[in-house]
Amino acid sequence: MEESLTMKIPERSYSRVWMETVFLAVINLTATFGNLSVCYAVYRNQRLRTPTNMFVVALAVSDIFISICCMPFSVVTLYTGRWIFGANFCRFQGVAFFMLSMISLSIMGIIAISRYFCVVKREKYIVLFNKRRILMYIASTFCAALAGSVPPLFFEKGGYKFKPGQAVSMYAFETNIFYTILIESVYIGTPLILITFCYAKMFYTVSKSNQVFSPQNNPEQLRANVEEAKVTKTLAAVMAAFAFCWLPICVIDYIDAARGERTLLR
């Protein structure tokens, strides 16, 4: 831990330091106020308090915690060029970042499943996704993510380290291959597979339904299908944006795990 804390971010020019610091600070503020706006909109508008939006609010809350508990310290680290917050806070940021990231991905997986039942198996949707069950799903997601993020604290080697190339303290994927494979399979691979399958099935079902229900013979059904398609496309765009933003860091982590050492970005 001490070795990782003394490591500095590779030397950068003055202009690059300010560019990176300001850029991440803007992202941090945008993430905070953007997700707070989502929560406020659902709170103020009764019509937005739908089962799907309960998951959206949970996703927004997890992102708010990331923007409060993790990102500001990375902003300071980019400015100073080194980790200055000590070993204990390094572990705290690592656990928070790892847990909240897994929560976000898991909730997006559950959103995909809920939309799948809403569009494809509508008769089961009301039973499986009432308010009480949704709160249980969200609580289970938080508990599962916490259980997955705690074990690295007890690893003799590795665990949570400051990563200079990413300006954040997080789980060092290269230090425990067995645990890395477990995490990648259960917490990352499974949600991504479910998301891909559910949205592919939904788009196919909506497209097929629109061909059956024409405006002449069933305008109400067609209108309902169009609305479902709009909601599904919006959520699919959110998932795609999330995957696009996280793809670079995931690639780096995979490379680290395969090489057995950290990648330093210059």
DRENDO-1510 file (C-alpha; in Angstrom, 1 decimal, always signed):
<recs>
REC; n; res; u; v; w
REC; 1; MET; +0.0; +0.0; +0.0 .
REC; 2; GLU; +2.7; +2.5; +1.0 .
REC; 3; GLU; +4.5; +1.9; -2.3 .
REC; 4; SER; +1.4; +2.5; -4.3 .
REC; 5; LEU; +0.6; +5.7; -2.3 .
REC; 6; THR; +4.0; +7.2; -3.0 .
REC; 7; MET; +3.7; +6.7; -6.8 .
REC; 8; LYS; +3.1; +9.8; -8.7 .
REC; 9; ILE; +1.2; +10.3; -11.9 .
REC; 10; PRO; +3.7; +10.4; -14.8 .
REC; 11; GLU; +5.1; +13.9; -15.4 .
REC; 12; ARG; +2.7; +16.1; -17.4 .
REC; 13; SER; +2.9; +19.6; -18.9 .
REC; 14; TYR; +1.3; +22.5; -17.1 .
REC; 15; SER; -1.4; +22.9; -19.7 .
REC; 16; ARG; -2.2; +19.1; -19.6 .
REC; 17; VAL; -2.5; +19.2; -15.8 .
REC; 18; TRP; -5.1; +22.0; -16.0 .
REC; 19; MET; -6.9; +20.5; -19.0 .
REC; 20; GLU; -7.3; +17.1; -17.2 .
REC; 21; THR; -8.2; +18.7; -13.9 .
REC; 22; VAL; -10.8; +21.0; -15.3 .
REC; 23; PHE; -12.3; +18.3; -17.6 .
REC; 24; LEU; -12.8; +15.9; -14.8 .
REC; 25; ALA; -14.2; +18.6; -12.5 .
REC; 26; VAL; -16.7; +19.5; -15.1 .
REC; 27; ILE; -17.7; +15.8; -15.5 .
REC; 28; ASN; -18.0; +15.6; -11.7 .
REC; 29; LEU; -20.3; +18.6; -11.4 .
REC; 30; THR; -22.4; +17.5; -14.4 .
REC; 31; ALA; -22.8; +14.0; -13.0 .
REC; 32; THR; -23.8; +15.3; -9.6 .
REC; 33; PHE; -26.3; +17.9; -10.7 .
REC; 34; GLY; -27.6; +15.8; -13.6 .
REC; 35; ASN; -28.4; +12.8; -11.4 .
REC; 36; LEU; -29.8; +15.1; -8.7 .
REC; 37; SER; -32.1; +16.5; -11.3 .
REC; 38; VAL; -33.3; +13.0; -12.2 .
REC; 39; CYS; -34.2; +12.3; -8.6 .
REC; 40; TYR; -35.9; +15.7; -8.2 .
REC; 41; ALA; -38.0; +15.3; -11.4 .
REC; 42; VAL; -39.3; +11.9; -10.2 .
REC; 43; TYR; -40.0; +13.4; -6.7 .
REC; 44; ARG; -41.9; +16.3; -8.1 .
REC; 45; ASN; -43.8; +14.6; -10.9 .
REC; 46; GLN; -46.3; +11.9; -9.9 .
REC; 47; ARG; -46.5; +10.5; -13.4 .
REC; 48; LEU; -42.8; +9.7; -13.4 .
REC; 49; ARG; -43.1; +7.4; -10.4 .
REC; 50; THR; -43.3; +4.3; -12.5 .
REC; 51; PRO; -41.7; +0.9; -11.7 .
REC; 52; THR; -39.0; +1.5; -14.3 .
REC; 53; ASN; -38.1; +4.9; -12.9 .
REC; 54; MET; -37.7; +3.4; -9.4 .
REC; 55; PHE; -34.7; +1.6; -10.9 .
REC; 56; VAL; -33.6; +4.8; -12.7 .
REC; 57; VAL; -33.6; +6.7; -9.4 .
REC; 58; ALA; -31.6; +3.9; -7.8 .
REC; 59; LEU; -29.1; +4.1; -10.6 .
REC; 60; ALA; -28.9; +7.9; -10.2 .
REC; 61; VAL; -28.3; +7.6; -6.5 .
REC; 62; SER; -25.4; +5.2; -7.0 .
REC; 63; ASP; -23.9; +7.6; -9.6 .
REC; 64; ILE; -24.4; +10.5; -7.1 .
REC; 65; PHE; -22.4; +8.6; -4.5 .
REC; 66; ILE; -19.6; +8.0; -7.1 .
REC; 67; SER; -19.5; +11.7; -7.9 .
REC; 68; ILE; -19.3; +12.6; -4.2 .
REC; 69; CYS; -17.2; +9.8; -2.7 .
REC; 70; CYS; -14.8; +9.2; -5.5 .
REC; 71; MET; -14.5; +11.7; -8.3 .
REC; 72; PRO; -13.6; +14.9; -6.2 .
REC; 73; PHE; -10.5; +13.1; -4.8 .
REC; 74; SER; -9.4; +12.1; -8.3 .
REC; 75; VAL; -9.8; +15.8; -9.4 .
REC; 76; VAL; -7.4; +16.8; -6.6 .
REC; 77; THR; -5.0; +14.0; -7.5 .
REC; 78; LEU; -4.9; +15.1; -11.1 .
REC; 79; TYR; -4.0; +18.6; -9.9 .
REC; 80; THR; -1.4; +17.6; -7.4 .
REC; 81; GLY; +0.0; +14.8; -9.4 .
REC; 82; ARG; +0.0; +12.3; -6.5 .
REC; 83; TRP; -2.3; +10.6; -4.0 .
REC; 84; ILE; -2.3; +12.8; -0.8 .
REC; 85; PHE; -5.2; +11.3; +1.2 .
REC; 86; GLY; -3.4; +8.4; +3.0 .
REC; 87; ALA; -3.7; +4.7; +3.0 .
REC; 88; ASN; -7.1; +4.3; +4.8 .
REC; 89; PHE; -8.9; +6.7; +2.5 .
REC; 90; CYS; -7.3; +4.9; -0.4 .
REC; 91; ARG; -9.1; +1.7; +0.7 .
REC; 92; PHE; -12.3; +3.6; +1.3 .
REC; 93; GLN; -12.3; +5.1; -2.2 .
REC; 94; GLY; -11.4; +1.7; -3.6 .
REC; 95; VAL; -14.3; +0.0; -1.9 .
REC; 96; ALA; -16.8; +2.8; -2.7 .
REC; 97; PHE; -15.7; +3.0; -6.4 .
REC; 98; PHE; -15.8; -0.8; -6.9 .
REC; 99; MET; -19.1; -1.3; -5.0 .
REC; 100; LEU; -20.9; +1.6; -6.7 .
REC; 101; SER; -19.7; +0.6; -10.1 .
REC; 102; MET; -21.0; -2.9; -9.6 .
REC; 103; ILE; -24.3; -1.5; -8.3 .
REC; 104; SER; -24.7; +0.7; -11.4 .
REC; 105; LEU; -24.1; -2.2; -13.8 .
REC; 106; SER; -26.3; -4.6; -11.9 .
REC; 107; ILE; -29.2; -2.1; -11.8 .
REC; 108; MET; -28.9; -1.6; -15.5 .
REC; 109; GLY; -29.2; -5.4; -15.9 .
REC; 110; ILE; -32.4; -5.4; -13.8 .
REC; 111; ILE; -33.8; -2.5; -15.8 .
REC; 112; ALA; -33.2; -4.5; -19.0 .
REC; 113; ILE; -35.0; -7.5; -17.4 .
REC; 114; SER; -37.9; -5.4; -16.2 .
REC; 115; ARG; -38.3; -3.9; -19.7 .
REC; 116; TYR; -38.1; -7.4; -21.2 .
REC; 117; PHE; -41.1; -8.6; -19.0 .
REC; 118; CYS; -43.0; -5.3; -19.7 .
REC; 119; VAL; -42.7; -5.7; -23.5 .
REC; 120; VAL; -42.3; -9.5; -24.1 .
REC; 121; LYS; -44.1; -11.1; -21.1 .
REC; 122; ARG; -46.5; -8.4; -20.0 .
REC; 123; GLU; -48.7; -10.8; -18.0 .
REC; 124; LYS; -45.9; -11.6; -15.6 .
REC; 125; TYR; -44.6; -8.0; -15.3 .
REC; 126; ILE; -47.2; -6.8; -12.8 .
REC; 127; VAL; -46.5; -9.7; -10.5 .
REC; 128; LEU; -42.7; -9.6; -10.7 .
REC; 129; PHE; -42.2; -5.8; -10.6 .
REC; 130; ASN; -44.6; -4.3; -8.0 .
REC; 131; LYS; -43.2; -1.7; -5.6 .
REC; 132; ARG; -42.3; -4.1; -2.8 .
REC; 133; ARG; -40.4; -6.5; -5.1 .
REC; 134; ILE; -38.6; -3.6; -6.8 .
REC; 135; LEU; -37.3; -2.3; -3.4 .
REC; 136; MET; -36.3; -5.8; -2.6 .
REC; 137; TYR; -34.4; -6.1; -5.9 .
REC; 138; ILE; -32.6; -2.8; -5.3 .
REC; 139; ALA; -31.7; -3.7; -1.7 .
REC; 140; SER; -30.4; -7.1; -2.9 .
REC; 141; THR; -28.2; -5.4; -5.5 .
REC; 142; PHE; -26.6; -3.2; -2.9 .
REC; 143; CYS; -26.0; -6.1; -0.6 .
REC; 144; ALA; -24.5; -8.2; -3.4 .
REC; 145; ALA; -22.2; -5.4; -4.5 .
REC; 146; LEU; -21.0; -4.8; -0.9 .
REC; 147; ALA; -20.3; -8.5; -0.5 .
REC; 148; GLY; -18.2; -8.5; -3.8 .
REC; 149; SER; -16.2; -5.4; -2.8 .
REC; 150; VAL; -15.2; -6.4; +0.7 .
REC; 151; PRO; -12.9; -9.4; +0.1 .
REC; 152; PRO; -10.0; -7.5; -1.5 .
REC; 153; LEU; -9.5; -5.7; +1.8 .
REC; 154; PHE; -8.2; -8.9; +3.3 .
REC; 155; PHE; -5.9; -10.0; +0.5 .
REC; 156; GLU; -2.3; -10.3; +1.7 .
REC; 157; LYS; -1.1; -8.8; -1.6 .
REC; 158; GLY; -2.9; -6.5; -4.0 .
REC; 159; GLY; -6.4; -5.5; -2.9 .
REC; 160; TYR; -7.1; -1.8; -3.3 .
REC; 161; LYS; -4.3; +0.4; -4.7 .
REC; 162; PHE; -3.8; +3.8; -6.1 .
REC; 163; LYS; -3.6; +3.6; -9.9 .
REC; 164; PRO; -1.6; +6.5; -11.3 .
REC; 165; GLY; -2.7; +5.9; -14.8 .
REC; 166; GLN; -6.4; +6.3; -13.8 .
REC; 167; ALA; -5.9; +8.8; -10.9 .
REC; 168; VAL; -8.1; +6.6; -8.6 .
REC; 169; SER; -7.8; +4.0; -5.9 .
REC; 170; MET; -9.5; +0.8; -7.0 .
REC; 171; TYR; -9.2; -3.0; -7.0 .
REC; 172; ALA; -6.0; -4.1; -8.6 .
REC; 173; PHE; -7.3; -6.7; -11.1 .
REC; 174; GLU; -3.8; -8.0; -11.8 .
REC; 175; THR; -3.1; -9.3; -8.2 .
REC; 176; ASN; -5.7; -12.1; -7.8 .
REC; 177; ILE; -6.6; -13.8; -11.0 .
REC; 178; PHE; -9.2; -16.1; -9.4 .
REC; 179; TYR; -11.1; -13.3; -7.8 .
REC; 180; THR; -10.8; -11.2; -10.9 .
REC; 181; ILE; -12.4; -14.0; -13.0 .
REC; 182; LEU; -15.2; -14.4; -10.5 .
REC; 183; ILE; -15.9; -10.6; -10.4 .
REC; 184; GLU; -15.7; -10.3; -14.2 .
REC; 185; SER; -18.1; -13.3; -14.7 .
REC; 186; VAL; -20.7; -12.6; -12.0 .
REC; 187; TYR; -20.8; -8.8; -11.7 .
REC; 188; ILE; -19.8; -7.7; -15.2 .
REC; 189; GLY; -20.2; -10.5; -17.7 .
REC; 190; THR; -23.7; -11.7; -16.5 .
REC; 191; PRO; -25.3; -8.2; -16.5 .
REC; 192; LEU; -23.9; -7.4; -20.0 .
REC; 193; ILE; -25.2; -10.7; -21.4 .
REC; 194; LEU; -28.6; -10.1; -19.9 .
REC; 195; ILE; -28.8; -6.5; -21.2 .
REC; 196; THR; -27.8; -7.6; -24.7 .
REC; 197; PHE; -30.3; -10.5; -24.8 .
REC; 198; CYS; -33.2; -8.5; -23.3 .
REC; 199; TYR; -32.9; -5.5; -25.6 .
REC; 200; ALA; -32.4; -7.6; -28.7 .
REC; 201; LYS; -35.6; -9.6; -27.8 .
REC; 202; MET; -37.5; -6.4; -27.0 .
REC; 203; PHE; -36.7; -4.7; -30.3 .
REC; 204; TYR; -37.6; -7.8; -32.2 .
REC; 205; THR; -40.9; -8.1; -30.3 .
REC; 206; VAL; -41.9; -4.5; -30.8 .
REC; 207; SER; -40.9; -4.6; -34.5 .
REC; 208; LYS; -43.0; -7.7; -35.0 .
REC; 209; SER; -46.0; -6.2; -33.1 .
REC; 210; ASN; -46.0; -3.1; -35.2 .
REC; 211; GLN; -46.2; -5.2; -38.4 .
REC; 212; VAL; -49.3; -7.0; -36.9 .
REC; 213; PHE; -51.1; -4.0; -35.6 .
REC; 214; SER; -51.6; -1.4; -38.3 .
REC; 215; PRO; -53.2; +2.0; -37.7 .
REC; 216; GLN; -56.3; +0.9; -39.5 .
REC; 217; ASN; -57.2; -2.3; -37.5 .
REC; 218; ASN; -55.8; -1.4; -34.0 .
REC; 219; PRO; -54.5; +2.2; -33.5 .
REC; 220; GLU; -54.5; +1.9; -29.7 .
REC; 221; GLN; -52.3; -1.1; -29.7 .
REC; 222; LEU; -50.0; +0.5; -32.3 .
REC; 223; ARG; -49.7; +3.6; -30.2 .
REC; 224; ALA; -48.9; +1.6; -27.1 .
REC; 225; ASN; -46.2; -0.3; -29.0 .
REC; 226; VAL; -44.7; +3.0; -30.2 .
REC; 227; GLU; -44.6; +4.4; -26.7 .
REC; 228; GLU; -42.9; +1.2; -25.4 .
REC; 229; ALA; -40.4; +1.4; -28.3 .
REC; 230; LYS; -39.6; +5.0; -27.3 .
REC; 231; VAL; -38.9; +4.1; -23.7 .
REC; 232; THR; -36.9; +1.0; -24.7 .
REC; 233; LYS; -34.8; +3.0; -27.1 .
REC; 234; THR; -34.1; +5.7; -24.5 .
REC; 235; LEU; -33.0; +3.2; -21.9 .
REC; 236; ALA; -30.9; +1.3; -24.5 .
REC; 237; ALA; -29.2; +4.6; -25.4 .
REC; 238; VAL; -28.4; +5.1; -21.7 .
REC; 239; MET; -26.9; +1.6; -21.4 .
REC; 240; ALA; -24.9; +2.1; -24.6 .
REC; 241; ALA; -23.5; +5.5; -23.3 .
REC; 242; PHE; -22.6; +3.8; -20.0 .
REC; 243; ALA; -20.8; +1.0; -21.7 .
REC; 244; PHE; -19.0; +3.5; -24.0 .
REC; 245; CYS; -17.7; +5.6; -21.1 .
REC; 246; TRP; -16.6; +2.6; -19.1 .
REC; 247; LEU; -15.0; +0.7; -22.0 .
REC; 248; PRO; -11.5; +2.3; -21.8 .
REC; 249; ILE; -11.0; +1.6; -18.1 .
REC; 250; CYS; -12.4; -2.0; -18.5 .
REC; 251; VAL; -9.9; -2.6; -21.3 .
REC; 252; ILE; -7.0; -1.4; -19.2 .
REC; 253; ASP; -8.1; -3.6; -16.3 .
REC; 254; TYR; -8.3; -6.6; -18.6 .
REC; 255; ILE; -4.8; -5.9; -19.9 .
REC; 256; ASP; -3.5; -5.5; -16.3 .
REC; 257; ALA; -5.0; -8.9; -15.3 .
REC; 258; ALA; -3.6; -10.6; -18.4 .
REC; 259; ARG; -0.1; -9.1; -18.0 .
REC; 260; GLY; +0.0; -9.4; -14.2 .
REC; 261; GLU; +1.1; -5.8; -13.8 .
REC; 262; ARG; -0.3; -2.3; -13.9 .
REC; 263; THR; -0.5; -0.2; -17.0 .
REC; 264; LEU; +0.9; +3.3; -16.6 .
REC; 265; LEU; -0.6; +5.8; -19.0 .
REC; 266; ARG; +1.6; +8.7; -20.1 .
</recs>
